[in-house]
Amino acid sequence: MGEFDLIARYFTRPVRRAALGVGDDCALLAPAPGMQLAVSSDMLVEGRHFFADVDPEALGHKALAVNLSDLAACGARPLAFTLALALPRVDETWLAGFSRGLWALADEHGCELVGGDTTQGPLNICITVFGEVPTGQALLRSGARPGDDIYVSGTLGDARLALEALLGHITLPGDVLARARQRLERPTPRVALGLALRGVASSAMDVSDGLLGDLTHILTASGTGALIHTEIASDLIAEKAYKSSDSGHFDLEMTRQCTLAGGDDYELAFTAPPDRRSAVAAAAQASHTPVTRIGTVLAQPGLQLVDAAGAPVPHRYASFNHFA
């Protein structure tokens, strides 16, 4: 099967919203009047971002989900995406599963595949996604102000918990691992919440590398600091019943590492003024997405962690860094 046959069979559909899709040298997108384009790219590399034996359908889902998560953090509605795919060989069973997972999530969000590239090489997936947001209403990292509440959506840490188990660092019961692995391999992009937070949140970003590391990007861009209640954040891990391979019991330090710096959560971290708490609650309800208030933005730069009693917690939780 040649490159163009592969594209035609697995990655070509008629477009409905784009002015021109797959088939020409460029796709054509026409955002609605008064809208700005929001554009983001993410790359997934075998051995770095996913295991070689991952279910291809789950991989197709995640490849698009991580990009849609960026649009969610900006408050943008998905429009279209491009796919650059390097394949070691043509494996039709793999391609059928991958494209099935990709199309299912794309259809859920009305996001059209409008172009890209395919080549032979080590398995590498790069998606560029396009969304639209009303001019001046995009959620940015730079809007947090002292006194703002800090929130996070959904749950934290389960993806990292699954990774620790798959790497053999901890032992999980089979049912716990299955649920945690679902969070690792099939994250839910919080697009509906991002749209509902326009005009409510003062800043936002998605949690991809770990809560504290990603939150630091907001604080740096905003010139602020933060106080984080670690026990509230740690309680957001869904799978609490696991055994450490060393201790054989619930491990608070492992839980903190997973929730505060775990990565691959693809939840939204955002800030909002205290007088918008009811609006935040309404956005959560409208988007069917739970949110939890975990801290406060401070005027003094830096990240302060406290436990349930208000005692300081040493900050030793390093988020993911590709080149560390």
N, C-alpha and C positions, 0 to 999 in steps of 0.2 A: 504494500500500500504506500503510495507516494504522499508527500506533504499536503497537496491540495485535496486529494481524496480523503485524507484523514480529517482535514478541516471541514470538508463538506459533510462527512458522515457524522462527526461527533460535535462539531462546534458551530454549525450554521443554522440559523433560524431567521425568518422574516422579522424585521424590526417594525415597531409600531410607534415609538416615541422619537427615536433618532431620525434625522433627515436622511441619513445614509448609513448603512451598516457594513457588514463583512462583504468583501468582494472588490473594492477599489483600494487605491493606495492610502486613502485616508477616510475615516468616518466623519460624518458631519453631525454636530449636535447644536440644537437651537434652544437655549434656555428661555423660559417664559419672560415676558417683559417685567422689569423690576427685579430680576433674579441675577445672582452671581453664581458662577460655576465653582464648586468645591472639588478639588482633585487630590487624590492620594494614591500612593503606590506602596505595595508590600511584597516582599519576596519570601518564599518558603524553599529551603534547601534541604534535601535529604541528608540525614545524619546530623543536621544542625537544628532544624525545626520539627522534624518528624522522623519516626523510626521507619526503616525500610519495609517492614511488614504491616504498616498501617493499612486499614481498610481504604481502598481507593475512593469509595463513595464518601467516607468521612473526610478524606483529604480534599476532595472537590468542594465539600461544604466549607471546611475551614479556610481554604484558600480565598474564597470570596468573603467569608464571615469576618476575617481580620481586617479586610478593607472596608466593609460596611460599618464596622465598629468605628473607624476613623471618621466616616461621614456622620455617624451618630454623635460623636464627640463635638462635631462642628455644628450640629443642629441642621444638617442638610438632608434633603430627600434624595434617595438614589435615583439615577437616571440610566446609566450605562457603564460598561466596563470593557477593558481590553485584557487579553490573556496572552502572555508570552510563556511558552512551554518548551523546555528542553527535555527530550526523552532519550534514554539509552537505546531504546529499540521500540518498534511498534508492537504493542501488546494489546490486542483488541478487547480482551476481557478487562484489563486494567482501565483502558480508555472508556469503556462502557460504564463502569462503576464510577470513575472520576467525573465524567460528564453528567451522569445521573445526579450525583450529589451537588454538583455545580448548578445545574439547571433548576433543581428543586428549590434551592435558596434564592436563586435569581428570580424565579417566578413568584416566590413569596413576597419579594420586595419590589416587583415590577422593574427590575434592573436588567437591561438588555446587553448581550455580548455584541460588540460592534467592530471588533478587529483584534489584531495582535500579531503574533509570530510563533512559528514552530521550528525547532531545529533538533539535531541529534547531539546528545551530550549527557553528562550526569544529570539526574532528575532535579529539575529546578522549575519553580512555578512563580511567575511574577504577574500580578494583576494590578492594573491601574483603574481606579474607579472614579466616576464622575457623578456629582450630585448638584442640586441647586438649593440655594438659600436666599431669602429676601435680602436685598442690598442693605448692609448695615446691621443685620440681625444674626450673623454667624456667632456661635459660641467660640470664644478664644481662651487661650491660657493666661492672658495678661490682665484679666479683669478682676481678680480677687482683691478684696479690700479688707483691712483690719476690722475684726468683729464679725465677718461673714461666717456662717456655718459651713462645715465641710461634710459632704455626703459621699456615699458610695452606693451603687445599685447592686441588687442581687446578692450573691454569695462570693466569698473570696477563699482562695487557698486549695480548692479541691483539685484543680488541674496540677498544681505542684505536688500535691499528695500522691496523685496517680503517677507522676513522673518519678518521684522518690521510690515508689514501689516497683515500677517497671525497671528502674536501674538497680534494684536489689538492695536499696539502702534501708527500707522498712518492709514489714510484712503486713498485708491487708487481707481481711477475709474476702473471698471471691466476690460476694455481692457488693461490698463496699468498693472494691477496685473497679468493678464494672460501672458503677455510678460515677465514681471520680474520673474514670477514663473517658466517660461520655463528655464530661466538662472539659477535659483536655483536648479531645479530638473533634468535638462538635459544639464549639462555643456559640452563644446566642448574642448576635449583635443587637444592641439596645437602641435601634433606630427610632422606634416609637417614643421612647423616653427622651431622646435627644430633640426630637421635633417638639415635644410638649414642654421642654425646658427653655425654648426660645423666649426671650423676654422675662425669664424668671431667674435662671442661673447667671451668675456674674462671671464664671469661668468654668471650663470643663476640659477633660481629655479622657481618652480611654486607658484602661489599666491593662497594659500588654506586657511590660517588663517587671512589674511588681508595684504594689500600692505606694510605698514610700518613695521609691525612685521616680515613679511617674508624677506623684504629687509634688515632688521637688521641682519638676519642670514648671508647674503652675506657679509655685512660690517664687522661683527665680524670675520668671517672666513678669510677675506682678510686683516684685520687689518687697515681698512679705515673708513672714514665717508662719509656723503652725504649731498648735498643741493637739496631739492625737491621743485619744483614749485607747490604748492597745487592747484592753480586754473587750471593749465593744467591737473593735475590728476583728479580733480573734474569734469572737463568738459567731462570726458570719460564715465560718467554715461549715459546710453542710454535713460532711462525713466526719463526725467527732469520735466514732468508735474504731480505733485502730491500735495495732500493737507495734511498738518500736522493736526492731530486731535486737536491740541491746537490752532494753529495760522491760519489755513485755507489758507496758502499761501506757496510759494516756500521757503524752509528752507535751507539756505546755510550751517548751522551747521550740519544738518542731512545729506546733500549731502556729506560734507567732511567726516563724520563718515562712511558713506556707502562706499565711494571710497577709503579712506585712510586706513580703518581698518575693512572693512565689512566682508571679508572672503567668501569662496565658489565661488570665481570667476574662479579659475583654468585657469587663464591666465599665461603667462610667464613674469617674471621680469628678465631683463638681462642687462649686461653692455658690452660696446665695445669702443675701442679707437676712437677718433674723426675722424681719417683718414680712418676708416672703415664705415663711414656713407653711402656711396654709396653701399657697400656690404650689409649692414643691409637693405637698401631699396630694393636691389635685392632679398634678402632672403624673405622679406615680400611679394614682388610681386610673387615670385616663389611659395610660400606657400598659396597665396590668403588670407593672414592674415594682417590686419592693425597693425602697431606699432606706438607708440608715444614716443618721447623723453621728459622725465619729470624731468630730473635733471642731476647732475654731481657728480662724486665720488671725495671726498676730502681726503687729507692726514691726516687731524686731525680727530680722531675718534669722533663719535657722529652724530646725525641726526638733520639737520637744515631745517626748513620749512619756506618758504616765500610766500607772496601773489603776486598778479599780479603787484603790485607796488614795489615789492622787500622788503616790510616790513616783519619783523619776525612774524610768526604765532606760538602761543604757542602749544607745542606738548602734547596734552591731548587725543590722539586717541589710545586706547588700542585695539590691535588685539585679536583674540580669543585665549584662554588658557584653556585647559581642566581642569586644577587643580587650577585655580586662584580663 
